[in-house]
């Protein structure tokens, strides 16, 4: 999976920088990571990775994938994460992400990647627009 512990440490540190850039509360970070104890999160943030479970690593990889997918959108990721999306029952992506279920993280990543690809293929900008009811729709 990783060539060495240094690569693992850089990946984890990068994922935490992304989470920080999204201006998340502590409980939101805990939800995204599957509700570990705060002390565990502090250890991981500071590079103590011996207790890092594989499922948390998978979640962090989803965070990185989402960050990369959102880089090409004109909306700030911290804003986009808080916009309701009709396809998710008018929940925000962040609402889904903090559920504790890694499948919800993957669903958000898949949604962004799929809708960007579809909009590009159709000649659209890939930019999300907010409909009158507040739901995000992709062109």
N, C-alpha and C positions, 0 to 999 in steps of 0.2 A: 504494500500500500504506500509506504513512505520509504525513501531510500535510507534515511537516517533520522535520528531524534531531532536534529536541527531543522530538517524539513517539516517535521510534525510541529515543532515549536513555532516555526514561522507561519504555518497554516492556521494554527490555533490563535496566535496573536493577531493575524490579519482578520480572522473572523470576528474577534472581539472588537477590533477597531471599526469594522463595519457596523456591528451592533451599536457601538457608541455613537457612530455618525448618524444613526437613525433616531437618536434622542429617545431611547427606550427607558422606561422605568425598570427598576429592579425586578418587580414581579413579572413584567413582560419578558425580560431576558430569561428568567427562571422558566416561564412557560415554554418559550422557544426551545430551551435546552432540556425539557422534560421534567422540570421541577426538582432539580438537585438542590441540596442545601446551599445556602449562601456562602458558607466557608469553602465548599468545594469549588464554587465558581471563582472565588478569590484566589484559590490555589492555582486553578487553571490559567487565570489572567496573569499570574506572576510566573508562569512557566513550570509549575510543578504538575507534571502530566501523568504521573504513575497511576493516579486514581481515575483517569479519564476513560469512561466506558466507550465502547465502540458505538453505541447508539447516539451518544452526544457528539462524537466525531462525525457521524453521518449527518446530524442536524447542522453542525457547523459547515459542512460541505454544501448543504442546501442553502445556507445563508450566503456563502460565497457565490454559488450559482445564481441566486436571486440578485445579488449585487451586480454581477456581470450582465445579467439580462436587463436590469434597469438602467444600466449606464447609457443606453442608446435612446432613452426616453427624455423628452423635454421637461418632465415634471420631476422635482426633487424626490428621491426615494422616500425620505422621511415624511413627505406630504402624501405621496401616492399610497403608502402603506395605510394611511388613515382615510382613504376615500372608499365609500361603499361601492360594491360591485354587484350588479344585478345577478350575475351567474352564481354568486355565492349567497343568495338570499338577502342581498343588500347589506351583508356583513362587510367589514373592511378586511383587506388582506391580513392586517395585524391581528384582528379578532381570530381569524383562522389559525394564524401562526402560533399564537400563545395558548392554544388548546392543549398542548402537550403531546399531540399525536404527530409523529414525523410525517405521516401521510398528508397532513394538512400543509406542512411546509412544502412538500413535493408538489402538491396540487397548485400552490401559488406559483412556484417556479415554472411548472408546466403551462399554466395559464399565460404567464408573461411571454414565455418563449413561443407558444403556439400563436398567440394573437399578434406578436410582432412579425412572425413569419407570414401569417395570413395577410396582414396589412401591407407588407412589403410586396408580396406576390400580386396583390390587387392594385399596386401603385399608390397605396396610401402612405401616410407619413409614419405610421406606427405610433402616433401620439395619442395618448388617452384624452378623451374629452369627457366633461361631466355633463350628464343629461339633467334636465330640469328636476327630476326626482332625486338627484344626488348620486345616481348610479354611474359608475365608470363604464364607458363603452369605448371600444377600440375601433378606429376607422379601418 
